[in-house]
Protein backbone atom coordinates (compact mmCIF):
# COMPACT_ATOMS: atom_id res chain seq x y z
CA UNK A 1 0.00 0.00 0.00
CA UNK A 2 2.83 2.39 0.79
CA UNK A 3 4.44 1.78 -2.60
CA UNK A 4 1.15 2.58 -4.32
CA UNK A 5 0.87 5.87 -2.44
CA UNK A 6 4.43 6.82 -3.35
CA UNK A 7 3.67 6.83 -7.06
CA UNK A 8 0.01 7.90 -6.91
CA UNK A 9 0.54 11.06 -4.85
CA UNK A 10 2.75 12.74 -7.49
CA UNK A 11 0.24 11.72 -10.17
CA UNK A 12 -2.65 13.25 -8.22
CA UNK A 13 -0.70 16.46 -7.73
CA UNK A 14 0.12 16.56 -11.43
CA UNK A 15 -3.50 16.12 -12.45
CA UNK A 16 -4.56 18.62 -9.82
CA UNK A 17 -2.61 21.28 -11.69
CA UNK A 18 -5.00 20.93 -14.63
CA UNK A 19 -5.05 24.69 -15.15
CA UNK A 20 -1.28 24.82 -15.65
CA UNK A 21 -0.63 25.24 -19.41
CA UNK A 22 2.31 22.83 -19.27
CA UNK A 23 0.10 20.16 -17.70
CA UNK A 24 -2.68 20.82 -20.20
CA UNK A 25 -0.30 20.52 -23.13
CA UNK A 26 1.17 17.29 -21.72
CA UNK A 27 -2.26 15.74 -21.28
CA UNK A 28 -3.32 16.84 -24.77
CA UNK A 29 -0.24 15.27 -26.33
CA UNK A 30 -0.72 12.03 -24.40
CA UNK A 31 -4.40 11.92 -25.34
CA UNK A 32 -3.73 12.50 -29.02
CA UNK A 33 -1.05 9.81 -29.15
CA UNK A 34 -3.22 7.30 -27.29
CA UNK A 35 -6.29 7.90 -29.44
CA UNK A 36 -4.21 7.66 -32.60
CA UNK A 37 -2.77 4.35 -31.45
CA UNK A 38 -6.21 2.93 -30.62
CA UNK A 39 -7.61 3.96 -33.99
CA UNK A 40 -4.58 2.61 -35.82
CA UNK A 41 -4.95 -0.75 -34.07
CA UNK A 42 -8.31 -1.12 -35.78
CA UNK A 43 -7.39 0.21 -39.22
CA UNK A 44 -3.75 -0.80 -39.68
CA UNK A 45 -2.60 -4.36 -40.38
CA UNK A 46 0.44 -3.81 -38.18
CA UNK A 47 0.38 -5.40 -34.71
CA UNK A 48 2.05 -2.33 -33.15
CA UNK A 49 1.21 0.76 -35.27
CA UNK A 50 3.56 3.16 -33.50
CA UNK A 51 3.79 5.55 -36.43
CA UNK A 52 0.27 6.84 -35.73
CA UNK A 53 0.96 8.08 -32.16
CA UNK A 54 4.35 9.34 -33.31
CA UNK A 55 2.71 11.48 -36.01
CA UNK A 56 0.04 12.71 -33.58
CA UNK A 57 2.76 13.92 -31.21
CA UNK A 58 4.44 15.79 -34.04
CA UNK A 59 1.23 17.41 -35.23
CA UNK A 60 -0.18 18.51 -31.87
CA UNK A 61 0.94 22.12 -31.48
CA UNK A 62 1.17 24.35 -28.44
CA UNK A 63 -1.61 26.61 -29.75
CA UNK A 64 -4.62 26.12 -31.99
CA UNK A 65 -3.55 29.05 -34.18
CA UNK A 66 -0.16 27.45 -34.77
CA UNK A 67 -1.88 24.19 -35.64
CA UNK A 68 -4.13 25.75 -38.26
CA UNK A 69 -1.40 27.94 -39.75
CA UNK A 70 1.46 25.44 -39.67
CA UNK A 71 -0.34 22.11 -39.51
CA UNK A 72 -0.41 21.51 -43.27
CA UNK A 73 3.33 22.07 -43.63
CA UNK A 74 4.04 19.92 -40.62
CA UNK A 75 1.87 17.09 -41.93
CA UNK A 76 3.63 17.40 -45.28
CA UNK A 77 6.99 17.15 -43.53
CA UNK A 78 5.92 14.09 -41.57
CA UNK A 79 4.45 12.35 -44.63
CA UNK A 80 7.54 13.15 -46.70
CA UNK A 81 9.78 11.75 -43.98
CA UNK A 82 7.66 8.61 -43.72
CA UNK A 83 7.79 8.04 -47.49
CA UNK A 84 11.58 8.49 -47.52
CA UNK A 85 11.87 6.04 -44.61
CA UNK A 86 9.66 3.52 -46.40
CA UNK A 87 11.80 3.72 -49.50
CA UNK A 88 14.98 3.16 -47.52
CA UNK A 89 13.44 0.32 -45.52
CA UNK A 90 12.51 -1.46 -48.76
CA UNK A 91 15.94 -0.95 -50.35
CA UNK A 92 18.66 -1.06 -47.70
CA UNK A 93 17.25 -1.18 -44.19
CA UNK A 94 18.90 0.53 -41.22
CA UNK A 95 22.70 0.73 -41.12
CA UNK A 96 25.08 3.49 -40.22
CA UNK A 97 25.71 4.47 -43.83
CA UNK A 98 22.05 4.18 -44.83
CA UNK A 99 21.19 6.46 -41.91
CA UNK A 100 23.59 9.10 -43.28
CA UNK A 101 22.06 8.79 -46.75
CA UNK A 102 18.59 8.90 -45.24
CA UNK A 103 19.29 12.22 -43.51
CA UNK A 104 20.72 13.77 -46.69
CA UNK A 105 17.81 12.54 -48.79
CA UNK A 106 15.20 13.64 -46.25
CA UNK A 107 16.62 17.16 -45.98
CA UNK A 108 16.75 17.41 -49.78
CA UNK A 109 13.14 16.24 -50.07
CA UNK A 110 12.10 18.75 -47.42
CA UNK A 111 13.53 21.55 -49.55
CA UNK A 112 11.80 20.24 -52.65
CA UNK A 113 8.33 19.96 -51.09
CA UNK A 114 8.76 23.39 -49.45
CA UNK A 115 7.78 22.67 -45.89
CA UNK A 116 9.57 25.85 -44.81
CA UNK A 117 10.81 25.70 -41.18
CA UNK A 118 9.84 22.03 -40.87
CA UNK A 119 12.61 20.74 -43.14
CA UNK A 120 14.46 19.19 -40.16
CA UNK A 121 11.29 17.33 -39.21
CA UNK A 122 11.40 15.48 -42.52
CA UNK A 123 14.70 13.94 -41.45
CA UNK A 124 13.52 13.44 -37.86
CA UNK A 125 10.37 11.65 -38.99
CA UNK A 126 12.32 9.55 -41.45
CA UNK A 127 14.81 8.43 -38.79
CA UNK A 128 12.15 7.63 -36.21
CA UNK A 129 9.94 5.80 -38.68
CA UNK A 130 12.84 3.83 -40.16
CA UNK A 131 13.55 2.51 -36.70
CA UNK A 132 10.08 0.97 -36.44
CA UNK A 133 9.44 0.12 -40.09
CA UNK A 134 9.81 -3.42 -41.34
CA UNK A 135 10.60 -4.36 -44.90
CA UNK A 136 7.82 -5.90 -46.93
CA UNK A 137 4.08 -5.59 -47.45
CA UNK A 138 3.57 -3.41 -44.35
CA UNK A 139 5.31 -0.37 -45.86
CA UNK A 140 2.16 1.38 -47.03
CA UNK A 141 0.52 0.66 -43.70
CA UNK A 142 2.86 3.33 -42.31
CA UNK A 143 1.32 5.89 -44.63
CA UNK A 144 -2.12 4.99 -43.31
CA UNK A 145 -0.86 5.27 -39.75
CA UNK A 146 0.67 8.66 -40.53
CA UNK A 147 -2.60 9.98 -41.88
CA UNK A 148 -4.44 8.60 -38.83
CA UNK A 149 -2.01 10.34 -36.50
CA UNK A 150 -2.26 13.61 -38.42
CA UNK A 151 -6.06 13.59 -38.39
CA UNK A 152 -6.22 12.69 -34.71
CA UNK A 153 -3.66 15.37 -33.85
CA UNK A 154 -5.62 18.06 -35.66
CA UNK A 155 -8.86 16.78 -34.17
CA UNK A 156 -7.48 16.96 -30.63
CA UNK A 157 -6.44 20.56 -31.20
CA UNK A 158 -9.95 21.39 -32.38
CA UNK A 159 -11.87 19.46 -29.72
CA UNK A 160 -9.48 19.86 -26.78
CA UNK A 161 -8.76 23.57 -26.67
CA UNK A 162 -5.04 24.29 -26.24
CA UNK A 163 -3.90 26.10 -23.08
CA UNK A 164 -3.94 29.87 -22.88
CA UNK A 165 -0.53 31.32 -22.02
CA UNK A 166 -1.71 34.78 -20.94
CA UNK A 167 -0.81 34.25 -17.29
CA UNK A 168 2.77 33.36 -18.19
CA UNK A 169 3.06 36.43 -20.43
CA UNK A 170 1.61 38.61 -17.65
CA UNK A 171 4.12 37.26 -15.16
CA UNK A 172 6.94 38.01 -17.61
CA UNK A 173 5.72 41.59 -18.06
CA UNK A 174 5.42 42.12 -14.31
CA UNK A 175 8.86 40.59 -13.79
CA UNK A 176 10.34 43.05 -16.30
CA UNK A 177 8.66 45.98 -14.53
CA UNK A 178 10.10 44.89 -11.17
CA UNK A 179 13.58 44.71 -12.66
CA UNK A 180 13.12 48.23 -14.01
CA UNK A 181 12.03 49.44 -10.55
CA UNK A 182 14.99 47.75 -8.89
CA UNK A 183 17.43 49.45 -11.27
CA UNK A 184 15.75 52.83 -10.83
CA UNK A 185 16.05 52.59 -7.07
CA UNK A 186 19.73 51.69 -7.29
CA UNK A 187 20.39 54.63 -9.58
CA UNK A 188 18.44 56.93 -7.25
CA UNK A 189 20.30 55.76 -4.16
CA UNK A 190 23.66 56.31 -5.84
CA UNK A 191 22.58 59.70 -7.23
CA UNK A 192 21.79 60.88 -3.68
CA UNK A 193 25.45 60.59 -2.69
CA UNK A 194 28.83 60.38 -4.34
CA UNK A 195 28.69 58.10 -7.37
CA UNK A 196 32.02 56.66 -8.51
CA UNK A 197 32.40 56.35 -12.27
CA UNK A 198 32.65 52.55 -12.08
CA UNK A 199 29.33 52.38 -10.19
CA UNK A 200 27.58 54.57 -12.76
CA UNK A 201 29.06 52.48 -15.57
CA UNK A 202 27.84 49.29 -13.89
CA UNK A 203 24.29 50.70 -13.79
CA UNK A 204 24.60 51.55 -17.49
CA UNK A 205 25.61 47.97 -18.33
CA UNK A 206 22.71 46.70 -16.21
CA UNK A 207 20.31 48.91 -18.14
CA UNK A 208 21.67 47.56 -21.41
CA UNK A 209 21.17 43.97 -20.25
CA UNK A 210 17.46 44.69 -19.89
CA UNK A 211 17.27 44.40 -23.68
CA UNK A 212 17.74 40.63 -23.31
CA UNK A 213 14.89 40.53 -20.79
CA UNK A 214 12.64 42.30 -23.28
CA UNK A 215 13.43 39.66 -25.91
CA UNK A 216 12.38 36.92 -23.48
CA UNK A 217 9.19 38.73 -22.52
CA UNK A 218 8.41 39.29 -26.20
CA UNK A 219 8.75 35.55 -26.87
CA UNK A 220 6.36 34.77 -24.00
CA UNK A 221 3.93 37.39 -25.31
CA UNK A 222 4.03 35.97 -28.83
CA UNK A 223 3.13 32.57 -27.46
CA UNK A 224 0.26 34.12 -25.51
CA UNK A 225 -0.95 35.97 -28.61
CA UNK A 226 -0.98 32.74 -30.60
CA UNK A 227 -2.84 30.94 -27.82
CA UNK A 228 -5.56 33.62 -27.91
CA UNK A 229 -6.15 33.41 -31.65
CA UNK A 230 -9.01 31.13 -32.73
CA UNK A 231 -9.21 29.64 -29.24
CA UNK A 232 -12.83 28.77 -28.26
CA UNK A 233 -11.94 29.20 -24.57
CA UNK A 234 -11.15 32.88 -25.07
CA UNK A 235 -13.53 35.79 -25.47
CA UNK A 236 -12.34 39.20 -26.67
CA UNK A 237 -9.00 37.76 -27.77
CA UNK A 238 -8.18 40.87 -29.82
CA UNK A 239 -8.56 43.10 -26.77
CA UNK A 240 -6.26 40.87 -24.70
CA UNK A 241 -3.60 40.78 -27.41
CA UNK A 242 -3.62 44.52 -28.00
CA UNK A 243 -3.55 45.43 -24.30
CA UNK A 244 -0.60 43.15 -23.59
CA UNK A 245 1.31 44.14 -26.73
CA UNK A 246 0.91 47.89 -26.18
CA UNK A 247 1.82 47.39 -22.53
CA UNK A 248 5.08 45.71 -23.48
CA UNK A 249 5.76 48.45 -26.03
CA UNK A 250 5.42 51.05 -23.27
CA UNK A 251 7.78 49.15 -20.96
CA UNK A 252 10.26 48.79 -23.81
CA UNK A 253 10.23 52.55 -24.36
CA UNK A 254 10.72 53.09 -20.62
CA UNK A 255 13.66 50.69 -20.73
CA UNK A 256 15.29 52.62 -23.58
CA UNK A 257 14.80 55.95 -21.79
CA UNK A 258 16.18 54.48 -18.55
CA UNK A 259 19.26 53.34 -20.45
CA UNK A 260 19.72 56.90 -21.74
CA UNK A 261 19.28 58.21 -18.20
CA UNK A 262 21.95 55.78 -16.97
CA UNK A 263 24.26 57.09 -19.69
CA UNK A 264 23.57 60.65 -18.55
CA UNK A 265 24.45 59.70 -14.96
CA UNK A 266 27.66 58.08 -16.22
CA UNK A 267 28.66 61.22 -18.13
CA UNK A 268 27.89 63.35 -15.06
CA UNK A 269 30.00 61.05 -12.90
CA UNK A 270 32.94 61.39 -15.31
CA UNK A 271 32.73 65.17 -15.38
CA UNK A 272 32.13 65.70 -11.65
CA UNK A 273 34.36 63.00 -10.20
CA UNK A 274 35.20 63.01 -7.30
CA UNK A 275 32.27 65.35 -6.48
CA UNK A 276 28.66 64.05 -6.14
CA UNK A 277 26.41 64.03 -9.18
CA UNK A 278 24.01 66.54 -7.61
CA UNK A 279 23.74 68.86 -4.64
CA UNK A 280 22.40 67.09 -1.53
CA UNK A 281 18.84 68.40 -1.88
CA UNK A 282 18.77 67.71 -5.63
CA UNK A 283 20.15 64.21 -5.15
CA UNK A 284 17.47 63.47 -2.56
CA UNK A 285 14.80 64.64 -5.02
CA UNK A 286 16.26 62.43 -7.77
CA UNK A 287 16.21 59.43 -5.45
CA UNK A 288 12.61 60.10 -4.43
CA UNK A 289 11.49 60.64 -8.03
CA UNK A 290 13.10 57.47 -9.39
CA UNK A 291 11.58 55.47 -6.54
CA UNK A 292 8.13 56.86 -7.31
CA UNK A 293 8.53 56.25 -11.04
CA UNK A 294 9.64 52.68 -10.32
CA UNK A 295 6.48 52.08 -8.30
CA UNK A 296 4.40 53.54 -11.14
CA UNK A 297 6.07 51.21 -13.64
CA UNK A 298 5.09 48.18 -11.55
CA UNK A 299 1.54 49.50 -11.16
CA UNK A 300 1.35 49.98 -14.92
CA UNK A 301 2.40 46.37 -15.49
CA UNK A 302 -0.20 45.19 -12.98
CA UNK A 303 -2.83 47.27 -14.81
CA UNK A 304 -2.18 45.73 -18.23
CA UNK A 305 -2.13 42.19 -16.85
CA UNK A 306 -5.11 42.45 -14.50
CA UNK A 307 -8.62 41.22 -15.25
CA UNK A 308 -10.93 43.73 -16.92
CA UNK A 309 -13.06 44.35 -13.84
CA UNK A 310 -12.99 46.17 -10.52
CA UNK A 311 -9.38 44.98 -10.09
CA UNK A 312 -8.34 46.84 -13.24
CA UNK A 313 -10.12 49.99 -12.07
CA UNK A 314 -8.30 49.77 -8.73
CA UNK A 315 -4.96 49.30 -10.49
CA UNK A 316 -5.65 52.29 -12.74
CA UNK A 317 -6.56 54.47 -9.75
CA UNK A 318 -3.35 53.46 -7.98
CA UNK A 319 -1.29 54.22 -11.09
CA UNK A 320 -2.96 57.62 -11.50
CA UNK A 321 -2.22 58.52 -7.89
CA UNK A 322 1.42 57.43 -8.18
CA UNK A 323 1.89 59.41 -11.39
CA UNK A 324 0.39 62.48 -9.72
CA UNK A 325 2.83 62.13 -6.82
CA UNK A 326 5.76 61.62 -9.19
CA UNK A 327 4.74 64.69 -11.23
CA UNK A 328 4.84 66.83 -8.08
CA UNK A 329 8.32 65.52 -7.25
CA UNK A 330 9.36 66.14 -10.85
CA UNK A 331 8.30 69.78 -10.57
CA UNK A 332 10.32 70.08 -7.36
CA UNK A 333 13.34 68.53 -9.08
CA UNK A 334 12.99 70.90 -12.02
CA UNK A 335 13.26 73.89 -9.70
CA UNK A 336 16.30 72.43 -7.92
CA UNK A 337 18.04 71.68 -11.24
CA UNK A 338 17.35 75.21 -12.40
CA UNK A 339 18.99 76.57 -9.26
CA UNK A 340 22.03 74.33 -9.85
CA UNK A 341 22.37 75.55 -13.42
CA UNK A 342 22.11 79.16 -12.26
CA UNK A 343 24.95 78.55 -9.79
CA UNK A 344 27.11 76.60 -12.24
CA UNK A 345 26.14 76.17 -15.90
CA UNK A 346 29.02 73.83 -16.76
CA UNK A 347 26.82 70.72 -17.03
CA UNK A 348 23.53 72.38 -17.97
CA UNK A 349 23.00 70.01 -20.92
CA UNK A 350 23.33 66.87 -18.79
CA UNK A 351 21.16 68.30 -16.00
CA UNK A 352 18.52 69.24 -18.53
CA UNK A 353 18.75 65.74 -20.04
CA UNK A 354 17.93 64.21 -16.64
CA UNK A 355 14.70 66.19 -16.48
CA UNK A 356 13.83 65.41 -20.10
CA UNK A 357 14.28 61.67 -19.64
CA UNK A 358 12.16 61.37 -16.51
CA UNK A 359 9.48 63.40 -18.29
CA UNK A 360 9.47 60.93 -21.16
CA UNK A 361 8.91 58.00 -18.82
CA UNK A 362 6.07 59.79 -17.05
CA UNK A 363 4.47 60.66 -20.40
CA UNK A 364 4.61 57.02 -21.54
CA UNK A 365 2.96 55.82 -18.33
CA UNK A 366 0.21 58.43 -18.47
CA UNK A 367 -3.21 56.75 -18.52
CA UNK A 368 -4.68 59.13 -21.10
CA UNK A 369 -1.73 58.56 -23.41
CA UNK A 370 -2.18 54.83 -22.99
CA UNK A 371 -5.92 54.99 -23.74
CA UNK A 372 -5.27 56.85 -26.99
CA UNK A 373 -2.55 54.41 -27.95
CA UNK A 374 -4.78 51.45 -27.17
CA UNK A 375 -7.70 52.80 -29.20
CA UNK A 376 -5.43 53.53 -32.16
CA UNK A 377 -4.01 50.01 -32.06
CA UNK A 378 -7.47 48.45 -31.77
CA UNK A 379 -8.67 50.47 -34.75
CA UNK A 380 -5.60 49.51 -36.75
CA UNK A 381 -5.96 45.80 -35.99
CA UNK A 382 -9.68 45.92 -36.76
CA UNK A 383 -9.03 47.63 -40.10
CA UNK A 384 -6.39 45.08 -41.04
CA UNK A 385 -8.70 42.23 -40.04
CA UNK A 386 -11.57 43.73 -42.05
CA UNK A 387 -9.36 44.02 -45.13
CA UNK A 388 -7.93 40.51 -44.72
CA UNK A 389 -11.14 38.66 -43.77
CA UNK A 390 -14.13 40.81 -44.85
CA UNK A 391 -16.70 38.00 -44.54
CA UNK A 392 -15.69 37.06 -41.00
CA UNK A 393 -15.74 40.72 -40.02
CA UNK A 394 -19.23 41.10 -41.49
CA UNK A 395 -20.48 38.18 -39.42
CA UNK A 396 -18.94 39.61 -36.23
CA UNK A 397 -20.52 43.00 -36.87
CA UNK A 398 -23.90 41.33 -37.42
CA UNK A 399 -23.58 39.44 -34.15
CA UNK A 400 -22.50 42.63 -32.43
CA UNK A 401 -19.45 43.76 -30.49
CA UNK A 402 -19.65 42.65 -26.84
CA UNK A 403 -20.66 45.45 -24.49
CA UNK A 404 -17.76 44.54 -22.23
CA UNK A 405 -15.31 45.22 -25.05
CA UNK A 406 -16.77 48.65 -25.78
CA UNK A 407 -16.84 49.58 -22.10
CA UNK A 408 -13.29 48.53 -21.24
CA UNK A 409 -11.25 49.26 -24.34
CA UNK A 410 -9.00 51.65 -22.45
CA UNK A 411 -8.25 49.57 -19.36
CA UNK A 412 -6.32 46.43 -18.51
CA UNK A 413 -6.19 43.01 -20.09
CA UNK A 414 -8.10 40.02 -18.86
CA UNK A 415 -6.21 36.94 -17.86
CA UNK A 416 -7.95 34.04 -19.54
CA UNK A 417 -7.96 30.80 -17.68
Rosetta blueprint (number, residue, H / E / L):
1 X L
2 X H
3 X H
4 X H
5 X H
6 X H
7 X H
8 X H
9 X H
10 X H
11 X H
12 X H
13 X H
14 X H
15 X H
16 X H
17 X L
18 X L
19 X L
20 X L
21 X H
22 X H
23 X H
24 X H
25 X H
26 X H
27 X H
28 X H
29 X H
30 X H
31 X H
32 X H
33 X H
34 X H
35 X H
36 X H
37 X H
38 X H
39 X H
40 X H
41 X H
42 X H
43 X H
44 X L
45 X L
46 X L
47 X L
48 X L
49 X L
50 X H
51 X H
52 X H
53 X H
54 X H
55 X H
56 X H
57 X H
58 X H
59 X H
60 X L
61 X L
62 X L
63 X L
64 X H
65 X H
66 X H
67 X H
68 X H
69 X H
70 X H
71 X H
72 X H
73 X H
74 X H
75 X H
76 X H
77 X H
78 X H
79 X H
80 X H
81 X H
82 X H
83 X H
84 X H
85 X H
86 X H
87 X H
88 X H
89 X H
90 X H
91 X H
92 X L
93 X L
94 X L
95 X L
96 X H
97 X H
98 X H
99 X H
100 X H
101 X H
102 X H
103 X H
104 X H
105 X H
106 X H
107 X H
108 X H
109 X H
110 X H
111 X H
112 X H
113 X H
114 X L
115 X L
116 X H
117 X H
118 X H
119 X H
120 X H
121 X H
122 X H
123 X H
124 X H
125 X H
126 X H
127 X H
128 X H
129 X H
130 X H
131 X H
132 X H
133 X L
134 X L
135 X L
136 X L
137 X L
138 X L
139 X H
140 X H
141 X H
142 X H
143 X H
144 X H
145 X H
146 X H
147 X H
148 X H
149 X H
150 X H
151 X H
152 X H
153 X H
154 X H
155 X H
156 X H
157 X H
158 X H
159 X H
160 X L
161 X L
162 X L
163 X L
164 X L
165 X L
166 X H
167 X H
168 X H
169 X H
170 X H
171 X H
172 X H
173 X H
174 X H
175 X H
176 X H
177 X H
178 X H
179 X H
180 X H
181 X H
182 X H
183 X H
184 X H
185 X H
186 X H
187 X H
188 X H
189 X H
190 X H
191 X H
192 X L
193 X L
194 X L
195 X L
196 X L
197 X H
198 X H
199 X H
200 X H
201 X H
202 X H
203 X H
204 X H
205 X H
206 X H
207 X H
208 X H
209 X H
210 X H
211 X H
212 X H
213 X H
214 X H
215 X H
216 X H
217 X H
218 X H
219 X H
220 X H
221 X H
222 X H
223 X H
224 X H
225 X H
226 X H
227 X H
228 X H
229 X L
230 X L
231 X L
232 X L
233 X L
234 X L
235 X L
236 X L
237 X H
238 X H
239 X H
240 X H
241 X H
242 X H
243 X H
244 X H
245 X H
246 X H
247 X H
248 X H
249 X H
250 X H
251 X H
252 X H
253 X H
254 X H
255 X H
256 X H
257 X H
258 X H
259 X H
260 X H
261 X H
262 X H
263 X H
264 X H
265 X H
266 X H
267 X H
268 X H
269 X H
270 X H
271 X H
272 X H
273 X L
274 X L
275 X L
276 X L
277 X L
278 X L
279 X L
280 X H
281 X H
282 X H
283 X H
284 X H
285 X H
286 X H
287 X H
288 X H
289 X H
290 X H
291 X H
292 X H
293 X H
294 X H
295 X H
296 X H
297 X H
298 X H
299 X H
300 X H
301 X H
302 X H
303 X H
304 X H
305 X L
306 X L
307 X L
308 X L
309 X L
310 X H
311 X H
312 X H
313 X H
314 X H
315 X H
316 X H
317 X H
318 X H
319 X H
320 X H
321 X H
322 X H
323 X H
324 X H
325 X H
326 X H
327 X H
328 X H
329 X H
330 X H
331 X H
332 X H
333 X H
334 X H
335 X H
336 X H
337 X H
338 X H
339 X H
340 X H
341 X H
342 X H
343 X H
344 X L
345 X L
346 X L
347 X L
348 X H
349 X H
350 X H
351 X H
352 X H
353 X H
354 X H
355 X H
356 X H
357 X H
358 X H
359 X H
360 X H
361 X H
362 X H
363 X H
364 X H
365 X H
366 X L
367 X H
368 X H
369 X H
370 X H
371 X H
372 X H
373 X H
374 X H
375 X H
376 X H
377 X H
378 X H
379 X H
380 X H
381 X H
382 X H
383 X H
384 X H
385 X H
386 X H
387 X H
388 X H
389 X L
390 X H
391 X H
392 X H
393 X H
394 X H
395 X H
396 X H
397 X H
398 X H
399 X H
400 X L
401 X L
402 X L
403 X H
404 X H
405 X H
406 X H
407 X H
408 X L
409 X L
410 X L
411 X L
412 X L
413 X L
414 X L
415 X L
416 X L
417 X L
